[in-house]
Amino acid sequence: MKRVFFLLLVFLFAGTGWLEAVENRDSEAYPALETTVVTEPAGIDRQVKERSEEHSEQARMDEIVVTATRDPLSARELPVRTEVISRKEIEKSHAKDLADLLLQELPGHFQSYPGGLTSVQIRGFSSDTHGTDIKGRVAVLIDGHRAGTGNIAVIPLENVERVEIVRGPGSVVYGSAAMGGVVNIITRKGRGNPSAGGGVEYGSWDQLKATAKLSSGFWNDRAGISMTARHARSGDYDSGEGAKVQNTGYQDEAYSLSFHAAPFSNHQFFATGHYYRAWDVGNPGPTYAPDFDDYKDVLRRYGSFAYDGGLPDADVSWHVSFYDVFDRSAWNDPGKVWGYLNSTTETQTRGVRSQISLPAWNLGRLLLGFDYDNIGVSNFTKPPGQAGNPNSSYDNYAVFGEEKIDWNRFSFLLGVRYDYFRESLEPTEGLTVHSKEETFDHLSWRAGVKYSILDRLHARAAVGTGFRAPAADELAGRYEQSWAKTVGNPNLKPETATTYETGIDGEFGRLNAGLGFFYTDYTDRISGGFPTCIDGDCSWTTYKNLQGAVLSGIEVYLRHPVPVTICDRVIRFIPFAELLYYTQREIQDRKYVQSLGTDILPYVSRTNVTGGLQIDFDRKADLQFTAVYHGRQEVQDWDWMSPDYGKAVGKGGFGLYFARLNYRPYRRLNVFFAVDNLADRSYSYVDGYPMPGRTFRIGLEGRY
């Protein structure tokens, strides 16, 4: 086994270059797996420590998660793949935001640009980075509520307890956008003795970040508070080629507060608020059309209130919560020749979540729920001019139910959800809008089974649907711009993905490993630009449902701690790796294939690998090396000077290396050193948008 892992590490750190050479010649790429660090006191008997190690690894599979079903369940009971990035892992990663964390942790392509704009991809589907998340195909949540954005670069991590990631469709419990999967950010709760802390870090490109935090539990943790604050800035960075990438600096600040209280037994209240602001965020444009003075400002406010209750004697529990998100993104063009222009999109997302979990006739547990979401999108310019998109409003009502049945070594999951949408366009500055309200509904379902072959070996299988609702401008009314006339198509159907998956997960001693396969049939893709006539005027365009794509792939993960005792101290070597390999990425729409020049789905790499080695030096220090490989993929050429404009072109794969060192000279003091892009590689996630070269950061953190 040790030889296998030695060969694996050689492959990860030396073989990524070979993968890149091979795939750039003919093929494609992928990212990461979480790592949990468990530190132990010195002087413990080796057998006891090894048994402790095994228990800590087993705890990973037994971890209670809430995202997959909205009901707290052990990860080992679920027929769908669920990953957890813990608070300890987040802290040791020293990630700047959710995007920085997932770029190293989650397999798949990331559409990442300079200027704090990144979408996340799960199983070939991506979140939407602009405006509302209604057009997204991956749901991004905060405490189970819509985050109000698909841009994961604007979600700070200072007050995050953990991040749960569910692969595969989750529309049966979360509705629209959960086609490829769900990312749920769980806010921290204050517990334990009062604790205050802070940190400061400095790095390449004049990066500077300062953080502060305060946490405390009260009355034996029946109440608690957690507060965090941060301020960060960075100047323009250099690419891997050593060239300065102008207009890539930024400044931001973030504040978060959570409070929980359980004044009565089995009744708990939880309130949280997050504030994020970024300003003077450089927006450099692509290298083929650079813009050295455009910049962006972002403002986000999130608040929620939740009540959880239960009747233990009746084995009944319930949850009710309310949330409100405000998101403003303003793009500024100083326009020294034609004058200043500001284009702003404001999105207000609010809603209700309610559910009750109860026993169901000795057949397991039944979860019943009702959701309501209201989304309003406003677009305007300064000075007043012509907005880029019409204002819109959405109302979404949903009821759902899911039954979990445990029988001998089997665990079954059966669920269904009904969504009803009401959408309309609203009057918009500078546009001629003909408002019209449209309604539609959709039914989602899921079925899964998990079978415990042995106590620590489980087989799973599931089939389910996910959908993306048509946006208001695609469905309802019509609007006129100076350069285009667009009319919605009231007969549009939601985009739908039906996914079949199977897998096996197990623990063999300290080895934690799994193998899975999925097949997704993506249908009714929504596309625009189709000519149509309104009152004899045939200069209008509309939207249609088209054939989608077929995606299938293999997922492999493994992790194997190896404790070594030296001078009565235990050093843990933890190799880890994860692979996503697509066996199919085939576009089904023949006209789309002809326009692209390929039947391979763009922005989906065939091969995606992440892995590395974590070394824990007892309580004093830990060191981690991570290698990530994003394989070759097809992308669309948006350089209007190119003869291949709009066509698919090959984008080569690339490997990245990261290093993290944490050293604790005292129990409450941590000194860390972080290096990104260790090989100083010239690379980009999106053609024409070079990312930073080798980046160093050093920091000091303390708590009291």
Secondary structure, DSSP 8 states (H G I E B T S, - for coil): -HHHHHHHHHHHHHHHHHHHHHHHHT---B-----------SS--HHHHHHHHHHHHHHHHH-EE-TTTSS-EEGGG-SS-EEEEEHHHHHHHT-SSHHHHHHHHS-S--EEETTTEEE-EETTEE---SS-GGG-SSEEEETTEE-S-S-GGG---TTEEEEEEEES--HHHH-TT-SSEEEEEEE----SS-EEEEEEEEEGGGEEEEEEEEEEEETTTTEEEEEEEEEEEE---BBTTS-B-SS--EEEEEEEEEEEEEEETTEEEEEEEEEEEEEEEE----TTS--SS-EEEEEEEEEEEEEEEEEGGGTEEEEEEEEEEEEEEEEEE--TTT--EEEEEEEEEEEEEEEEEEE-TTS-EEEEEEEEEEEEEEEEEESS---SS-EEEEEEEEEEEEEEEEETTEEEEEEEEEEEEEEEEE--TTSEEE--EEEEEEEEEEEEEEEEEETTEEEEEEEEEEEE---HHHHS-EEE-SS-EEE--TT---EEEEEEEEEEEEEETTEEEEEEEEEEEEE-EEEEEEEEEETTEEEEEEEEEE--EEEEEEEEEEE--EEEEETTEEEEEEEEEEEEEEEEEEE--HHHHHHHT-SB-TT--SEEEEEEEEEEETTTEEEEEEEEEE--EEEE---TTSTTTTSEEEE--EEEEEEEEEEEEETTEEEEEEEESTT-----SSTT---B-SEEEEEEEEE-
